[in-house]
Amino acid sequence: MTVSGDAVRADDIQVGFSDNRIMGQLRSTLSEIPTLSGALNLGSFSYGAKKEAGQSGSSFAEIKADGSQGWSNAPLALPELDFLNANVDLKATSLSYGPYRLSDFVGNVIVENGVLRADIERVSTFGVALNGQLRIRGGSAQSVAGDAKGTDLRVEQLLTTFANRDDVKGTMSADASFTTAGKSIAQFMKSLDGKGQFNITEGRYDGLDLDQIFRSGQVQSGTTLFDEALASYVINAGTLSNSDLLVTIPDGELRGEGTINLGSQALDYLLTPKSLNARDGKGLAIPMRLKGPWSNLKITPDLEAALQQNLEHEIKDAEKKLTDRAKEEAAKKLGITLEDDQSLEDALKEKAKQALQEKVEEQLKGKIEQELSNGLKNLFGGN
């Protein structure tokens, strides 16, 4: 270590605490708020309690007194960083927070005015490398914001970590941005805002057997394989809204729209599987409503939506036939002729217009004839 005035330089740092060992080079300028710069290798760095052997599920969640599951309300304190300004390049073989682990981290961390900004060049999680940015503010107004992009994510690993479920499997490409604030995971989830999109390929859903639904019309549990699933979404105050889910399956498709309350772990979502080959190519849609808490979802057929979607063309054809018949009978009684696609109102206006025009023409004709007669009499000296 060398000291020169208010500057301190350490070229061969080796610090060990708990099970962590940090190595690197740092430079610091001593002042009221010290400034730190340099590069550090964190090795395998862990923070927070480790998961005990035999534990399963996410420590982000907790079981409530009534047996339902929700996000943990345990206090979560992010470190206050207003005592330091920093610009440090970081590497880590792994970064662990409790039971959650990131690996192969490469990035840059800037601390300024109490806010930590991590520009992530690369980090591996959920089976793939991600990149993005994370912003953290600790203290009394702690908040977290960020954005990330990734390809080839393992969906089941993502769901297991954040929702303690693995009923959807596949390979996902996604990008997302978010902001949130609070003093616990529960508060973070309830104040979450953001947006994003995803695309899952070679997927599998363990919950519904769509093939059985198409063949028998019965909603039964089972497995559905799908080629691709894509959607975009926005999040406002912990509630995710989506209107364009499209899942392509053999000989059919699945569309979805609705809301997912991330804060209270509940959803109200309409899924509409459609067999493209049924009813002589007209298709057969069987909408299903998914509603309730994540831990006890209720899946019921939406009969009103089913009738609307499957009989839409038939209903419109019947309405048109009834309307056309009524128009023809009314026109016949009124003594008018309807042109193609002409409304009864337009036909009546046209008839009235023709009648008025004929009357005006006749009156004008009489007046013109009278004027001509008078002019000829005057011309030839008639009385």
Secondary structure, 3 states (H helix, E strand, C coil): CEEECCEEEEEEEEEEECCEEEEEEEEEECCCCCEEEEEEECCEEEECCCCCCCCCCCCCEEECCCCCEEECCCCCCCCCCCCCEEEEEEEEEEEEECCEEEEEEEEEEEEECCEEEEEEEEEEECCEEEEEEEEEECHHHCEEEEEEEEEEEEHHHHHHHHHCCCCEEEEEEEEEEEEEECCCHHHHHHCCEEEEEEEEEEEEEECCCHHHHHHHCCCCCCEEEEEEEEEEEEEECCEEEEEEEEEEECCEEEEEEEEEECCCCEEEEEEEEEECCCCCCCCEECCEEEEEEHHHCEEEECHHHHHHHHCHHHHHHHHHHHHHHHHHHHHHHHCCCCCCCCCHHHHHHHHHHHHHHHHHHHHHHHHHHHHHHHHHHHHCCCC
